[in-house]
Amino acid sequence: MEIDVRTTRGSLRLDRTRNYDVIKDLDNIKPNITFAQLIKESKRIEKELRDAMKRPTLKELKNLQEKNRKFKKRIRQKQDEVNLLEYKEIKDRTETINSLIEETLNEELNNIEEVEPESEDSTKIEFEENDD
């Protein structure tokens, strides 16, 4: 005949202890300060306690990729504006140079004397004189 044995564990001594109450503990602590010191330092102590009990503020960057994309877009727009300004400046310079070249060529053309072509009659006459 087989006997089933059920094993159970008893409670730990630690399980029987009561939970820790920090507020009750703080109430029972004897401060090492006089009333004169407390009144004199109350503002500073209040600030120190407030700062010590503050939780750190963590900031998370949201939509970092979106902001990065917008920033790059603005950079491209500014670059396009600069390129457009450079293009306009180059175009203006080219137009100025072309107009100067045109003026110079026109002046040169005006300075050249026109040569009148000889008429055919005078050429025939000269030819006939040479034949005699």
MODELLER restraints for C-alpha pairs under 7 A, 6 or more apart:
rsr = mdl.restraints
at = mdl.atoms
